[in-house]
Structure formats: C-alpha cells, structure tokens
Amino acid sequence: MALLPILRYPDPRLHTKAAPVSVVDDAIRTLVADMAETMYEAPGIGLAATQVNVHKRIIAIDISEDKSQLQVFINPEILTHDGECESEEGCLSVPGIYERVRRNHRVRVRALNLDGQVFETEAEGLLAVCLQHEIDHLEGIVFVEHLSRLKRFRIKSKLAKQARITA
Ligand code: NI
C-alpha cells in the first residue's frame, strides 16, 4: 500500500470530471487500498479518486468512530434524494476550512462494490452528506463551490497565505 498525494484547492485538476470504471480488477482494488490508507492517515472521513489525481469514479468513506467500517462506492449514482439539511463540511483538499453547506438529508445510491457487484444503499445524515460531497468531487466540484463568491475568494486568499507559510 502507498500514501497518495492529495490535490489542494484551487488546483485545476480538482475540476476534472471522472470517468466510470469499466472493470473492477486488481488495479482498482489496489487503488482503493491506497485511497483508504491515504484517507485514514490524513485523517479524513471520505476521499474521492479525483483528490488523488485519478479521474475514475471511485469513493472511499468511513464515518465510524474507530475507523473500522470502510465503505467503497464505485461508479456511484444518486437514485433518489429528499429532505434538506445544512451542516459544516471540511475537505482534505481544502485544509483548515470548515463551512456550512446545504444538502439533501437522505439519498439512495447505487454503486459497484470491490467485487464489481451492484448494490444499493440508503443513507441519511452524515453518510448522506459525505456521499453527496464525494460524488461532487467526481463531477469536478469542490464543496467551496456551493458557497458565495465572496466566501470562496476569502478561502482562496487564506489557502494562498497558508501555502506561503508552509513553503
Ligand atoms: Ni472533499
């Protein structure tokens, strides 16, 4: 397994639309293992392949307290969504920034598992928010793009300042 470098907003590669996975093979399983290791190490509760500069429709999520419940969604699709919620989100590609975002409270998602089999799951609350956030990444959307232009501008300046300090 290997830790993968995470792209940082406003890296333009974060705006790439990911392509569907055609075959779930060992190369995909290795990538997922690397993504999971990268997510746990960061640490974060979700990671999309887009964030490690692999433009394939794969996401890894683990919202459990003890980080023991990895959930993998390959070619995820939102089938239905309802309800509204607003919660504070962060992102490994936007370090140190937390902002409230409106999302659907409940989603039903269809995806492939690591064996290439189709499954469907219904999620609500944190898992539903996390799925919407990660599926956005596969579309090339970073959560700050749900915020006002002014907020986004402030975030960009803050991140540029951080980059200068850590450089
Ligand atoms: Ni993110």
Backbone and ligand atoms as CSV (ligand in chain L), in Angstrom:
chain,resi,resn,atom,element,x,y,z
A,1,MET,N,N,0.841,-1.188,0.000
A,1,MET,CA,C,0.000,0.000,0.000
A,1,MET,C,C,0.884,1.249,0.000
A,2,ALA,N,N,0.284,2.331,-0.420
A,2,ALA,CA,C,1.062,3.562,-0.529
A,2,ALA,C,C,0.191,4.769,-0.220
A,3,LEU,N,N,0.814,5.765,0.378
A,3,LEU,CA,C,0.108,7.029,0.593
A,3,LEU,C,C,0.164,7.821,-0.706
A,4,LEU,N,N,-0.959,8.399,-1.077
A,4,LEU,CA,C,-1.029,9.155,-2.326
A,4,LEU,C,C,-1.095,10.646,-2.008
A,5,PRO,N,N,-0.414,11.476,-2.817
A,5,PRO,CA,C,-0.519,12.928,-2.573
A,5,PRO,C,C,-1.930,13.433,-2.890
A,6,ILE,N,N,-2.433,14.312,-2.025
A,6,ILE,CA,C,-3.792,14.861,-2.186
A,6,ILE,C,C,-3.712,16.235,-2.849
A,7,LEU,N,N,-4.478,16.424,-3.916
A,7,LEU,CA,C,-4.519,17.724,-4.592
A,7,LEU,C,C,-5.169,18.747,-3.669
A,8,ARG,N,N,-4.635,19.955,-3.693
A,8,ARG,CA,C,-5.166,21.044,-2.858
A,8,ARG,C,C,-5.879,22.069,-3.721
A,9,TYR,N,N,-7.082,22.448,-3.254
A,9,TYR,CA,C,-7.820,23.548,-3.879
A,9,TYR,C,C,-6.944,24.797,-3.836
A,10,PRO,N,N,-6.877,25.650,-4.875
A,10,PRO,CA,C,-7.632,25.615,-6.134
A,10,PRO,C,C,-6.919,24.902,-7.291
A,11,ASP,N,N,-6.309,23.769,-7.058
A,11,ASP,CA,C,-5.664,23.029,-8.154
A,11,ASP,C,C,-6.712,22.727,-9.242
A,12,PRO,N,N,-6.439,23.157,-10.490
A,12,PRO,CA,C,-7.448,22.973,-11.550
A,12,PRO,C,C,-7.791,21.503,-11.818
A,13,ARG,N,N,-6.895,20.579,-11.451
A,13,ARG,CA,C,-7.178,19.150,-11.689
A,13,ARG,C,C,-8.355,18.654,-10.855
A,14,LEU,N,N,-8.681,19.406,-9.765
A,14,LEU,CA,C,-9.858,19.046,-8.959
A,14,LEU,C,C,-11.161,19.273,-9.729
A,15,HIS,N,N,-11.077,19.973,-10.855
A,15,HIS,CA,C,-12.288,20.247,-11.633
A,15,HIS,C,C,-12.462,19.283,-12.801
A,16,THR,N,N,-11.712,18.191,-12.780
A,16,THR,CA,C,-11.834,17.171,-13.830
A,16,THR,C,C,-13.038,16.282,-13.534
A,17,LYS,N,N,-13.820,15.986,-14.564
A,17,LYS,CA,C,-14.951,15.057,-14.390
A,17,LYS,C,C,-14.402,13.639,-14.537
A,18,ALA,N,N,-14.670,12.793,-13.537
A,18,ALA,CA,C,-14.114,11.440,-13.534
A,18,ALA,C,C,-14.879,10.519,-14.478
A,19,ALA,N,N,-14.175,9.538,-15.035
A,19,ALA,CA,C,-14.776,8.568,-15.960
A,19,ALA,C,C,-15.215,7.318,-15.203
A,20,PRO,N,N,-16.279,6.657,-15.665
A,20,PRO,CA,C,-16.714,5.430,-14.990
A,20,PRO,C,C,-15.639,4.341,-15.048
A,21,VAL,N,N,-15.643,3.477,-14.036
A,21,VAL,CA,C,-14.740,2.331,-14.014
A,21,VAL,C,C,-15.405,1.254,-14.863
A,22,SER,N,N,-14.670,0.699,-15.858
A,22,SER,CA,C,-15.305,-0.314,-16.713
A,22,SER,C,C,-15.191,-1.709,-16.109
A,23,VAL,N,N,-14.050,-2.032,-15.514
A,23,VAL,CA,C,-13.876,-3.347,-14.887
A,23,VAL,C,C,-13.265,-3.152,-13.500
A,24,VAL,N,N,-13.854,-3.785,-12.494
A,24,VAL,CA,C,-13.284,-3.717,-11.146
A,24,VAL,C,C,-12.262,-4.850,-11.030
A,25,ASP,N,N,-10.999,-4.514,-11.258
A,25,ASP,CA,C,-9.946,-5.534,-11.246
A,25,ASP,C,C,-8.960,-5.265,-10.104
A,26,ASP,N,N,-7.852,-6.014,-10.099
A,26,ASP,CA,C,-6.884,-5.850,-9.013
A,26,ASP,C,C,-6.269,-4.452,-8.984
A,27,ALA,N,N,-6.112,-3.841,-10.152
A,27,ALA,CA,C,-5.545,-2.490,-10.189
A,27,ALA,C,C,-6.467,-1.521,-9.449
A,28,ILE,N,N,-7.787,-1.692,-9.649
A,28,ILE,CA,C,-8.763,-0.838,-8.962
A,28,ILE,C,C,-8.730,-1.128,-7.461
A,29,ARG,N,N,-8.651,-2.426,-7.100
A,29,ARG,CA,C,-8.625,-2.778,-5.663
A,29,ARG,C,C,-7.381,-2.227,-4.980
A,30,THR,N,N,-6.245,-2.229,-5.682
A,30,THR,CA,C,-5.014,-1.654,-5.124
A,30,THR,C,C,-5.177,-0.146,-4.938
A,31,LEU,N,N,-5.774,0.505,-5.945
A,31,LEU,CA,C,-6.010,1.942,-5.847
A,31,LEU,C,C,-6.903,2.251,-4.641
A,32,VAL,N,N,-7.954,1.452,-4.450
A,32,VAL,CA,C,-8.871,1.671,-3.326
A,32,VAL,C,C,-8.128,1.493,-1.995
A,33,ALA,N,N,-7.269,0.482,-1.904
A,33,ALA,CA,C,-6.492,0.258,-0.674
A,33,ALA,C,C,-5.592,1.470,-0.399
A,34,ASP,N,N,-4.984,2.000,-1.443
A,34,ASP,CA,C,-4.124,3.187,-1.289
A,34,ASP,C,C,-4.949,4.415,-0.894
A,35,MET,N,N,-6.126,4.533,-1.492
A,35,MET,CA,C,-7.005,5.661,-1.147
A,35,MET,C,C,-7.418,5.574,0.325
A,36,ALA,N,N,-7.762,4.358,0.769
A,36,ALA,CA,C,-8.199,4.179,2.164
A,36,ALA,C,C,-7.051,4.537,3.103
A,37,GLU,N,N,-5.858,4.060,2.787
A,37,GLU,CA,C,-4.705,4.351,3.644
A,37,GLU,C,C,-4.461,5.865,3.707
A,38,THR,N,N,-4.567,6.515,2.557
A,38,THR,CA,C,-4.364,7.970,2.468
A,38,THR,C,C,-5.417,8.717,3.290
A,39,MET,N,N,-6.676,8.247,3.178
A,39,MET,CA,C,-7.776,8.883,3.916
A,39,MET,C,C,-7.579,8.730,5.428
A,40,TYR,N,N,-7.229,7.508,5.871
A,40,TYR,CA,C,-7.050,7.278,7.311
A,40,TYR,C,C,-5.874,8.073,7.854
A,41,GLU,N,N,-4.822,8.179,7.056
A,41,GLU,CA,C,-3.617,8.842,7.523
A,41,GLU,C,C,-3.827,10.351,7.648
A,42,ALA,N,N,-4.701,10.903,6.786
A,42,ALA,CA,C,-4.831,12.367,6.665
A,42,ALA,C,C,-5.119,13.106,7.991
A,43,PRO,N,N,-6.080,12.768,8.867
A,43,PRO,CA,C,-7.148,11.791,8.681
A,43,PRO,C,C,-8.403,12.460,8.152
A,44,GLY,N,N,-9.210,11.670,7.428
A,44,GLY,CA,C,-10.474,12.191,6.896
A,44,GLY,C,C,-11.529,11.115,6.922
A,45,ILE,N,N,-12.784,11.487,6.624
A,45,ILE,CA,C,-13.875,10.505,6.642
A,45,ILE,C,C,-14.317,10.140,5.224
A,46,GLY,N,N,-13.740,10.797,4.227
A,46,GLY,CA,C,-14.099,10.456,2.853
A,46,GLY,C,C,-13.021,10.918,1.899
A,47,LEU,N,N,-12.888,10.196,0.809
A,47,LEU,CA,C,-11.900,10.589,-0.209
A,47,LEU,C,C,-12.402,10.111,-1.574
A,48,ALA,N,N,-12.329,11.011,-2.555
A,48,ALA,CA,C,-12.692,10.645,-3.923
A,48,ALA,C,C,-11.397,10.490,-4.721
A,49,ALA,N,N,-11.398,9.583,-5.702
A,49,ALA,CA,C,-10.192,9.337,-6.507
A,49,ALA,C,C,-9.687,10.638,-7.146
A,50,THR,N,N,-10.616,11.513,-7.515
A,50,THR,CA,C,-10.263,12.826,-8.082
A,50,THR,C,C,-9.219,13.546,-7.227
A,51,GLN,N,N,-9.370,13.423,-5.903
A,51,GLN,CA,C,-8.483,14.150,-4.982
A,51,GLN,C,C,-7.049,13.623,-4.989
A,52,VAL,N,N,-6.870,12.389,-5.486
A,52,VAL,CA,C,-5.502,11.872,-5.604
A,52,VAL,C,C,-5.110,11.815,-7.083
A,53,ASN,N,N,-5.793,12.685,-7.870
A,53,ASN,CA,C,-5.466,12.870,-9.279
A,53,ASN,C,C,-5.678,11.614,-10.123
A,54,VAL,N,N,-6.625,10.779,-9.716
A,54,VAL,CA,C,-7.018,9.623,-10.533
A,54,VAL,C,C,-8.470,9.895,-10.916
A,55,HIS,N,N,-8.714,10.088,-12.211
A,55,HIS,CA,C,-10.039,10.574,-12.605
A,55,HIS,C,C,-10.984,9.442,-12.995
A,56,LYS,N,N,-11.199,8.580,-11.980
A,56,LYS,CA,C,-12.113,7.443,-12.097
A,56,LYS,C,C,-13.157,7.584,-11.005
A,57,ARG,N,N,-14.367,7.041,-11.277
A,57,ARG,CA,C,-15.480,7.244,-10.345
A,57,ARG,C,C,-15.413,6.270,-9.170
A,58,ILE,N,N,-14.590,6.615,-8.193
A,58,ILE,CA,C,-14.388,5.782,-7.003
A,58,ILE,C,C,-14.364,6.678,-5.768
A,59,ILE,N,N,-15.108,6.274,-4.724
A,59,ILE,CA,C,-15.001,6.985,-3.459
A,59,ILE,C,C,-14.854,6.013,-2.301
A,60,ALA,N,N,-14.147,6.457,-1.281
A,60,ALA,CA,C,-13.969,5.689,-0.047
A,60,ALA,C,C,-14.501,6.557,1.081
A,61,ILE,N,N,-15.254,5.920,1.993
A,61,ILE,CA,C,-15.839,6.646,3.125
A,61,ILE,C,C,-15.712,5.780,4.368
A,62,ASP,N,N,-15.394,6.397,5.498
A,62,ASP,CA,C,-15.502,5.685,6.777
A,62,ASP,C,C,-15.892,6.717,7.833
A,63,ILE,N,N,-17.171,6.653,8.243
A,63,ILE,CA,C,-17.643,7.628,9.230
A,63,ILE,C,C,-17.692,7.015,10.626
A,64,SER,N,N,-17.168,5.784,10.779
A,64,SER,CA,C,-17.222,5.132,12.102
A,64,SER,C,C,-16.222,5.789,13.055
A,65,GLU,N,N,-16.543,5.712,14.360
A,65,GLU,CA,C,-15.675,6.298,15.393
A,65,GLU,C,C,-14.279,5.683,15.364
A,66,ASP,N,N,-14.246,4.352,15.281
A,66,ASP,CA,C,-12.955,3.658,15.384
A,66,ASP,C,C,-12.331,3.331,14.022
A,67,LYS,N,N,-12.857,3.951,12.970
A,67,LYS,CA,C,-12.273,3.787,11.625
A,67,LYS,C,C,-12.180,2.316,11.215
A,68,SER,N,N,-13.271,1.594,11.449
A,68,SER,CA,C,-13.257,0.157,11.162
A,68,SER,C,C,-14.271,-0.217,10.083
A,69,GLN,N,N,-14.974,0.800,9.536
A,69,GLN,CA,C,-16.037,0.474,8.574
A,69,GLN,C,C,-15.859,1.205,7.253
A,70,LEU,N,N,-14.878,0.722,6.505
A,70,LEU,CA,C,-14.615,1.315,5.198
A,70,LEU,C,C,-15.770,0.986,4.245
A,71,GLN,N,N,-16.276,2.006,3.574
A,71,GLN,CA,C,-17.315,1.797,2.570
A,71,GLN,C,C,-16.774,2.309,1.243
A,72,VAL,N,N,-16.879,1.456,0.216
A,72,VAL,CA,C,-16.344,1.811,-1.093
A,72,VAL,C,C,-17.490,1.851,-2.093
A,73,PHE,N,N,-17.525,2.895,-2.883
A,73,PHE,CA,C,-18.579,3.067,-3.889
A,73,PHE,C,C,-17.895,3.315,-5.231
A,74,ILE,N,N,-18.083,2.384,-6.156
A,74,ILE,CA,C,-17.503,2.526,-7.499
A,74,ILE,C,C,-18.653,2.859,-8.450
A,75,ASN,N,N,-18.450,3.860,-9.308
A,75,ASN,CA,C,-19.498,4.369,-10.212
A,75,ASN,C,C,-20.779,4.717,-9.447
A,76,PRO,N,N,-20.684,5.454,-8.345
A,76,PRO,CA,C,-21.887,5.742,-7.561
A,76,PRO,C,C,-22.860,6.669,-8.302
A,77,GLU,N,N,-24.137,6.384,-8.121
A,77,GLU,CA,C,-25.200,7.206,-8.731
A,77,GLU,C,C,-26.224,7.487,-7.655
A,78,ILE,N,N,-26.681,8.718,-7.576
A,78,ILE,CA,C,-27.766,9.036,-6.648
A,78,ILE,C,C,-29.082,8.740,-7.358
A,79,LEU,N,N,-29.849,7.793,-6.807
A,79,LEU,CA,C,-31.114,7.384,-7.431
A,79,LEU,C,C,-32.243,8.292,-6.989
A,80,THR,N,N,-32.332,8.541,-5.686
A,80,THR,CA,C,-33.361,9.434,-5.159
A,80,THR,C,C,-32.753,10.246,-4.020
A,81,HIS,N,N,-33.335,11.408,-3.786
A,81,HIS,CA,C,-32.869,12.240,-2.678
A,81,HIS,C,C,-34.047,12.990,-2.113
A,82,ASP,N,N,-34.045,13.192,-0.813
A,82,ASP,CA,C,-35.095,14.033,-0.244
A,82,ASP,C,C,-34.667,14.637,1.084
A,83,GLY,N,N,-35.466,15.597,1.514
A,83,GLY,CA,C,-35.158,16.311,2.751
A,83,GLY,C,C,-34.022,17.289,2.534
A,84,GLU,N,N,-33.897,18.215,3.485
A,84,GLU,CA,C,-32.799,19.175,3.384
A,84,GLU,C,C,-32.068,19.218,4.698
A,85,CYS,N,N,-30.799,19.512,4.653
A,85,CYS,CA,C,-30.051,19.708,5.887
A,85,CYS,C,C,-28.922,20.690,5.592
A,86,GLU,N,N,-28.375,21.243,6.647
A,86,GLU,CA,C,-27.237,22.144,6.475
A,86,GLU,C,C,-26.245,21.766,7.550
A,87,SER,N,N,-25.024,21.433,7.148
A,87,SER,CA,C,-24.036,21.065,8.156
A,87,SER,C,C,-22.664,21.574,7.741
A,88,GLU,N,N,-21.787,21.588,8.725
A,88,GLU,CA,C,-20.443,22.098,8.476
A,88,GLU,C,C,-19.622,21.017,7.775
A,89,GLU,N,N,-18.982,21.403,6.667
A,89,GLU,CA,C,-18.160,20.446,5.929
A,89,GLU,C,C,-16.728,20.924,5.855
A,90,GLY,N,N,-15.854,19.944,5.767
A,90,GLY,CA,C,-14.453,20.214,5.512
A,90,GLY,C,C,-14.036,19.295,4.387
A,91,CYS,N,N,-12.794,19.417,3.937
A,91,CYS,CA,C,-12.341,18.596,2.810
A,91,CYS,C,C,-10.826,18.482,2.880
A,92,LEU,N,N,-10.311,17.287,2.619
A,92,LEU,CA,C,-8.850,17.105,2.663
A,92,LEU,C,C,-8.146,17.946,1.592
A,93,SER,N,N,-8.898,18.363,0.570
A,93,SER,CA,C,-8.306,19.206,-0.474
A,93,SER,C,C,-8.406,20.691,-0.146
A,94,VAL,N,N,-9.092,21.015,0.963
A,94,VAL,CA,C,-9.243,22.417,1.375
A,94,VAL,C,C,-8.886,22.490,2.866
A,95,PRO,N,N,-7.617,22.217,3.202
A,95,PRO,CA,C,-7.252,22.031,4.612
A,95,PRO,C,C,-7.553,23.241,5.498
A,96,GLY,N,N,-8.119,22.964,6.673
A,96,GLY,CA,C,-8.340,24.010,7.666
A,96,GLY,C,C,-9.571,24.851,7.444
A,97,ILE,N,N,-10.356,24.552,6.404
A,97,ILE,CA,C,-11.543,25.366,6.108
A,97,ILE,C,C,-12.798,24.534,6.386
A,98,TYR,N,N,-13.701,25.097,7.188
A,98,TYR,CA,C,-14.966,24.427,7.501
A,98,TYR,C,C,-16.087,25.422,7.271
A,99,GLU,N,N,-17.060,25.030,6.452
A,99,GLU,CA,C,-18.161,25.939,6.128
A,99,GLU,C,C,-19.458,25.147,6.054
A,100,ARG,N,N,-20.559,25.849,6.344
A,100,ARG,CA,C,-21.866,25.187,6.283
A,100,ARG,C,C,-22.341,25.090,4.843
A,101,VAL,N,N,-22.847,23.907,4.490
A,101,VAL,CA,C,-23.332,23.657,3.131
A,101,VAL,C,C,-24.707,22.997,3.234
A,102,ARG,N,N,-25.610,23.398,2.337
A,102,ARG,CA,C,-26.946,22.771,2.289
A,102,ARG,C,C,-26.892,21.550,1.381
A,103,ARG,N,N,-27.471,20.469,1.861
A,103,ARG,CA,C,-27.501,19.217,1.090
A,103,ARG,C,C,-28.852,18.560,1.313
A,104,ASN,N,N,-29.056,17.437,0.609
A,104,ASN,CA,C,-30.220,16.606,0.917
A,104,ASN,C,C,-29.916,15.788,2.157
A,105,HIS,N,N,-30.974,15.555,2.955
A,105,HIS,CA,C,-30.807,14.820,4.204
A,105,HIS,C,C,-30.688,13.314,3.943
A,106,ARG,N,N,-31.358,12.869,2.863
A,106,ARG,CA,C,-31.399,11.431,2.586
A,106,ARG,C,C,-31.116,11.180,1.108
A,107,VAL,N,N,-30.315,10.169,0.822
A,107,VAL,CA,C,-30.082,9.780,-0.576
A,107,VAL,C,C,-30.113,8.264,-0.693
A,108,ARG,N,N,-30.549,7.806,-1.851
A,108,ARG,CA,C,-30.440,6.389,-2.169
A,108,ARG,C,C,-29.410,6.301,-3.290
A,109,VAL,N,N,-28.402,5.461,-3.082
A,109,VAL,CA,C,-27.274,5.392,-4.011
A,109,VAL,C,C,-27.114,3.983,-4.544
A,110,ARG,N,N,-26.798,3.891,-5.822
A,110,ARG,CA,C,-26.454,2.606,-6.427
A,110,ARG,C,C,-24.975,2.686,-6.831
A,111,ALA,N,N,-24.232,1.609,-6.597
A,111,ALA,CA,C,-22.803,1.603,-6.938
A,111,ALA,C,C,-22.349,0.164,-7.132
A,112,LEU,N,N,-21.080,0.010,-7.497
A,112,LEU,CA,C,-20.466,-1.322,-7.556
A,112,LEU,C,C,-19.596,-1.467,-6.322
A,113,ASN,N,N,-19.483,-2.717,-5.832
A,113,ASN,CA,C,-18.566,-2.964,-4.714
A,113,ASN,C,C,-17.213,-3.440,-5.269
A,114,LEU,N,N,-16.318,-3.836,-4.380
A,114,LEU,CA,C,-14.963,-4.231,-4.800
A,114,LEU,C,C,-14.947,-5.534,-5.586
A,115,ASP,N,N,-16.074,-6.268,-5.588
A,115,ASP,CA,C,-16.172,-7.471,-6.421
A,115,ASP,C,C,-16.838,-7.156,-7.752
A,116,GLY,N,N,-17.151,-5.883,-7.975
A,116,GLY,CA,C,-17.791,-5.494,-9.226
A,116,GLY,C,C,-19.287,-5.742,-9.238
A,117,GLN,N,N,-19.853,-6.058,-8.059
A,117,GLN,CA,C,-21.298,-6.307,-7.984
A,117,GLN,C,C,-22.071,-5.042,-7.640
A,118,VAL,N,N,-23.262,-4.934,-8.227
A,118,VAL,CA,C,-24.116,-3.770,-7.978
A,118,VAL,C,C,-24.763,-3.886,-6.608
A,119,PHE,N,N,-24.791,-2.780,-5.874
A,119,PHE,CA,C,-25.558,-2.747,-4.628
A,119,PHE,C,C,-26.232,-1.390,-4.507
A,120,GLU,N,N,-27.266,-1.358,-3.679
A,120,GLU,CA,C,-27.937,-0.083,-3.412
A,120,GLU,C,C,-27.952,0.141,-1.919
A,121,THR,N,N,-27.861,1.382,-1.525
A,121,THR,CA,C,-27.896,1.682,-0.102
A,121,THR,C,C,-28.635,2.992,0.125
A,122,GLU,N,N,-29.313,3.066,1.275
A,122,GLU,CA,C,-29.996,4.293,1.629
A,122,GLU,C,C,-29.205,4.930,2.764
A,123,ALA,N,N,-28.911,6.206,2.621
A,123,ALA,CA,C,-28.110,6.872,3.640
A,123,ALA,C,C,-28.817,8.128,4.089
A,124,GLU,N,N,-28.614,8.488,5.353
A,124,GLU,CA,C,-29.118,9.783,5.805
A,124,GLU,C,C,-28.102,10.415,6.738
A,125,GLY,N,N,-28.319,11.715,7.019
A,125,GLY,CA,C,-27.418,12.410,7.928
A,125,GLY,C,C,-25.995,12.478,7.391
A,126,LEU,N,N,-25.041,12.230,8.278
A,126,LEU,CA,C,-23.625,12.383,7.927
A,126,LEU,C,C,-23.217,11.555,6.705
A,127,LEU,N,N,-23.677,10.303,6.642
A,127,LEU,CA,C,-23.294,9.466,5.491
A,127,LEU,C,C,-23.860,10.030,4.187
A,128,ALA,N,N,-25.105,10.523,4.242
A,128,ALA,CA,C,-25.725,11.104,3.054
A,128,ALA,C,C,-24.959,12.358,2.603
A,129,VAL,N,N,-24.562,13.186,3.564
A,129,VAL,CA,C,-23.815,14.411,3.260
A,129,VAL,C,C,-22.458,14.044,2.656
A,130,CYS,N,N,-21.811,13.060,3.273
A,130,CYS,CA,C,-20.498,12.623,2.820
A,130,CYS,C,C,-20.578,12.065,1.390
A,131,LEU,N,N,-21.607,11.264,1.111
A,131,LEU,CA,C,-21.772,10.722,-0.243
A,131,LEU,C,C,-21.956,11.848,-1.254
A,132,GLN,N,N,-22.779,12.849,-0.924
A,132,GLN,CA,C,-23.007,13.962,-1.855
A,132,GLN,C,C,-21.726,14.762,-2.066
A,133,HIS,N,N,-20.962,14.975,-0.986
A,133,HIS,CA,C,-19.694,15.711,-1.073
A,133,HIS,C,C,-18.705,14.968,-1.987
A,134,GLU,N,N,-18.600,13.646,-1.786
A,134,GLU,CA,C,-17.629,12.861,-2.565
A,134,GLU,C,C,-18.071,12.694,-4.017
A,135,ILE,N,N,-19.381,12.509,-4.240
A,135,ILE,CA,C,-19.870,12.378,-5.621
A,135,ILE,C,C,-19.659,13.699,-6.368
A,136,ASP,N,N,-19.817,14.825,-5.661
A,136,ASP,CA,C,-19.480,16.135,-6.242
A,136,ASP,C,C,-18.040,16.147,-6.756
A,137,HIS,N,N,-17.102,15.606,-5.957
A,137,HIS,CA,C,-15.690,15.579,-6.388
A,137,HIS,C,C,-15.552,14.887,-7.746
A,138,LEU,N,N,-16.308,13.786,-7.928
A,138,LEU,CA,C,-16.203,13.037,-9.188
A,138,LEU,C,C,-16.723,13.867,-10.364
A,139,GLU,N,N,-17.566,14.857,-10.051
A,139,GLU,CA,C,-18.074,15.768,-11.084
A,139,GLU,C,C,-17.162,16.987,-11.239
A,140,GLY,N,N,-16.085,17.038,-10.454
A,140,GLY,CA,C,-15.172,18.175,-10.529
A,140,GLY,C,C,-15.608,19.342,-9.666
A,141,ILE,N,N,-16.481,19.062,-8.686
A,141,ILE,CA,C,-16.990,20.137,-7.816
A,141,ILE,C,C,-16.415,20.001,-6.411
A,142,VAL,N,N,-15.794,21.076,-5.921
A,142,VAL,CA,C,-15.269,21.114,-4.558
A,142,VAL,C,C,-16.330,21.818,-3.703
A,143,PHE,N,N,-16.464,21.419,-2.427
A,143,PHE,CA,C,-17.594,21.930,-1.628
A,143,PHE,C,C,-17.645,23.452,-1.549
A,144,VAL,N,N,-16.496,24.112,-1.639
A,144,VAL,CA,C,-16.498,25.578,-1.553
A,144,VAL,C,C,-17.248,26.211,-2.733
A,145,GLU,N,N,-17.456,25.431,-3.792
A,145,GLU,CA,C,-18.224,25.953,-4.922
A,145,GLU,C,C,-19.713,26.060,-4.626
A,146,HIS,N,N,-20.140,25.541,-3.482
A,146,HIS,CA,C,-21.528,25.744,-3.054
A,146,HIS,C,C,-21.660,27.043,-2.247
A,147,LEU,N,N,-20.552,27.709,-1.987
A,147,LEU,CA,C,-20.580,28.929,-1.163
A,147,LEU,C,C,-20.634,30.163,-2.055
A,148,SER,N,N,-20.825,31.319,-1.426
A,148,SER,CA,C,-20.870,32.560,-2.201
A,148,SER,C,C,-19.485,32.867,-2.775
A,149,ARG,N,N,-19.479,33.672,-3.811
A,149,ARG,CA,C,-18.237,34.059,-4.468
A,149,ARG,C,C,-17.285,34.754,-3.468
A,150,LEU,N,N,-17.855,35.566,-2.593
A,150,LEU,CA,C,-17.049,36.294,-1.614
A,150,LEU,C,C,-16.365,35.317,-0.644
A,151,LYS,N,N,-17.142,34.345,-0.159
A,151,LYS,CA,C,-16.561,33.356,0.761
A,151,LYS,C,C,-15.452,32.569,0.073
A,152,ARG,N,N,-15.713,32.219,-1.192
A,152,ARG,CA,C,-14.726,31.441,-1.949
A,152,ARG,C,C,-13.438,32.245,-2.132
A,153,PHE,N,N,-13.597,33.527,-2.381
A,153,PHE,CA,C,-12.445,34.413,-2.568
A,153,PHE,C,C,-11.626,34.477,-1.282
A,154,ARG,N,N,-12.344,34.591,-0.140
A,154,ARG,CA,C,-11.655,34.646,1.161
A,154,ARG,C,C,-10.901,33.352,1.429
A,155,ILE,N,N,-11.516,32.215,1.072
A,155,ILE,CA,C,-10.888,30.907,1.289
A,155,ILE,C,C,-9.632,30.775,0.437
A,156,LYS,N,N,-9.741,31.221,-0.814
A,156,LYS,CA,C,-8.570,31.150,-1.711
A,156,LYS,C,C,-7.411,31.964,-1.155
A,157,SER,N,N,-7.705,33.176,-0.634
A,157,SER,CA,C,-6.611,34.008,-0.095
A,157,SER,C,C,-6.017,33.361,1.145
A,158,LYS,N,N,-6.888,32.770,1.984
A,158,LYS,CA,C,-6.398,32.128,3.198
A,158,LYS,C,C,-5.482,30.948,2.854
A,159,LEU,N,N,-5.899,30.147,1.875
A,159,LEU,CA,C,-5.097,28.981,1.480
A,159,LEU,C,C,-3.784,29.421,0.849
A,160,ALA,N,N,-3.804,30.519,0.070
A,160,ALA,CA,C,-2.579,31.005,-0.551
A,160,ALA,C,C,-1.604,31.470,0.519
A,161,LYS,N,N,-2.149,32.093,1.581
A,161,LYS,CA,C,-1.326,32.555,2.701
A,161,LYS,C,C,-0.698,31.355,3.412
A,162,GLN,N,N,-1.525,30.323,3.674
A,162,GLN,CA,C,-1.025,29.097,4.316
A,162,GLN,C,C,0.091,28.468,3.494
A,163,ALA,N,N,-0.102,28.441,2.170
A,163,ALA,CA,C,0.889,27.808,1.300
A,163,ALA,C,C,2.216,28.560,1.389
A,164,ARG,N,N,2.140,29.903,1.508
A,164,ARG,CA,C,3.375,30.687,1.641
A,164,ARG,C,C,4.084,30.391,2.955
A,165,ILE,N,N,3.294,30.232,4.023
A,165,ILE,CA,C,3.888,29.973,5.327
A,165,ILE,C,C,4.559,28.602,5.377
A,166,THR,N,N,3.881,27.600,4.791
A,166,THR,CA,C,4.431,26.236,4.878
A,166,THR,C,C,5.492,25.974,3.807
A,167,ALA,N,N,5.606,26.850,2.804
A,167,ALA,CA,C,6.560,26.613,1.709
A,167,ALA,C,C,8.000,26.797,2.210
L,1,NI,NI,NI,-13.693,16.687,-0.184
